[in-house]
Amino acid sequence: MKAIKGKSRESIYNAINTGKPYKGFKFLLYKEDKIEPFKLRNESKPVLVFDLYGNFLKEYFSINSAIKDLKLDNSSANRVLKGTQHQTKGYILKYKE
C-alpha cells in the first residue's frame, strides 16, 4: 500500500477481482513473466435530452458534456440513464442507440 500510495485495501481487492489496473499497476494472484498492456476504453456515448413531456431538446456527445451544460448532479443523471430514477431537474436522459 505504501509503495503505490494506495488509499484502501478494498481498491486493491477490486483491481485483483476485475483485472483492471489500479494507479498504473496490475495485480495478479499468480506469477507471470510478462503481461499484455491494458488499454482503457474511454468511449463516450451520445446522450439525448428530453423534457418531462417527451419533447426532444438536445443531443450531447457525452454524459459529462450534458451534465456541465444543464448543470445537473452527476449521480442523479447517471441514475436516470440506468433507469433507477425517472428524471432529474425536469430532464429525461437516454443513451442514443
C-alpha positions as CSV (number, residue, x, y, z in Angstrom):
1,M,0.0,0.0,0.0
2,K,2.7,2.5,0.9
3,A,4.8,1.7,-2.2
4,I,1.9,2.6,-4.6
5,K,0.4,5.2,-2.3
6,G,-3.0,3.4,-2.2
7,K,-5.9,4.6,-0.1
8,S,-7.5,1.4,0.9
9,R,-7.1,-2.4,0.6
10,E,-10.6,-2.5,-1.0
11,S,-9.2,-0.7,-4.1
12,I,-6.5,-3.3,-4.5
13,Y,-9.0,-6.2,-3.9
14,N,-11.2,-4.7,-6.6
15,A,-8.3,-4.4,-9.0
16,I,-7.5,-8.1,-8.4
17,N,-11.1,-9.2,-8.9
18,T,-11.8,-7.1,-12.0
19,G,-8.4,-7.5,-13.6
20,K,-8.2,-3.7,-14.1
21,P,-5.1,-1.6,-13.2
22,Y,-5.1,0.5,-10.1
23,K,-2.8,3.6,-10.0
24,G,-0.9,2.2,-13.1
25,F,-0.3,-1.3,-11.6
26,K,-1.9,-4.6,-12.4
27,F,-2.3,-7.1,-9.5
28,L,-2.3,-10.8,-10.1
29,L,-2.6,-13.7,-7.7
30,Y,-0.1,-15.8,-9.7
31,K,3.3,-15.1,-11.1
32,E,3.7,-14.2,-14.8
33,D,6.9,-13.2,-16.6
34,K,5.1,-10.7,-18.9
35,I,1.6,-9.4,-19.2
36,E,-0.2,-7.6,-22.0
37,P,-0.6,-3.8,-21.7
38,F,-4.0,-2.8,-20.5
39,K,-5.9,-0.4,-22.7
40,L,-8.6,1.7,-21.1
41,R,-11.7,2.1,-23.3
42,N,-12.8,5.7,-23.0
43,E,-15.7,5.6,-25.3
44,S,-18.2,8.3,-25.0
45,K,-21.9,7.5,-25.7
46,P,-24.1,10.2,-27.1
47,V,-26.9,11.3,-24.7
48,L,-30.3,12.5,-25.8
49,V,-32.1,15.0,-23.5
50,F,-35.9,15.3,-23.4
51,D,-38.3,17.4,-21.3
52,L,-40.9,15.9,-19.0
53,Y,-43.4,15.8,-21.9
54,G,-41.1,13.7,-24.1
55,N,-40.1,16.5,-26.4
56,F,-36.6,16.2,-27.7
57,L,-34.4,19.1,-26.6
58,K,-30.8,18.4,-27.5
59,E,-28.2,15.7,-28.2
60,Y,-24.8,15.7,-26.4
61,F,-21.6,14.0,-27.3
62,S,-21.2,12.5,-23.8
63,I,-22.9,12.4,-20.4
64,N,-20.2,14.8,-19.0
65,S,-21.0,17.5,-21.6
66,A,-24.7,17.2,-20.8
67,I,-24.1,17.4,-17.1
68,K,-22.0,20.6,-17.5
69,D,-24.3,22.3,-19.9
70,L,-27.5,21.5,-18.0
71,K,-25.9,22.0,-14.5
72,L,-27.1,18.5,-13.4
73,D,-25.9,16.4,-10.5
74,N,-23.6,13.6,-11.7
75,S,-25.1,10.8,-9.6
76,S,-28.7,11.6,-10.4
77,A,-28.0,11.9,-14.1
78,N,-26.4,8.5,-14.1
79,R,-29.4,7.0,-12.2
80,V,-31.7,8.4,-14.9
81,L,-29.6,6.8,-17.6
82,K,-29.6,3.5,-15.7
83,G,-33.3,3.6,-15.3
84,T,-33.4,3.7,-11.5
85,Q,-34.7,7.3,-11.5
86,H,-37.2,8.8,-13.9
87,Q,-36.0,12.4,-14.3
88,T,-33.6,14.9,-12.9
89,K,-34.3,18.7,-12.7
90,G,-37.0,18.4,-15.3
91,Y,-34.9,16.4,-17.8
92,I,-35.1,12.9,-19.0
93,L,-31.8,11.4,-20.3
94,K,-31.4,8.5,-22.6
95,Y,-28.4,7.0,-24.4
96,K,-28.6,7.2,-28.2
97,E,-28.8,3.7,-29.7
